[in-house]
């Protein structure tokens, strides 16, 4: 569970860095740069969704443990 969160966070940060570099370099043609930005935004969205999904699963697991332990 923790590995999934670390991987999704790392992928999101790499996509963010790649997106920033795409804006800084601007040496690519219009369509190529646009496709790269769209792909980076999709990667970031998927990573964010996965990160929040795993976080919610962890919170649900902790709540179930508390319920079974009587806390």
ABEGO torsion letter per residue (X at the ends): XAAAAAAAAAAAAAAAAAAAAAAAAGABBAAAAAAAAAAAAAAAAAAAAAAAAAAAAAAAAAAAAAAAAGX
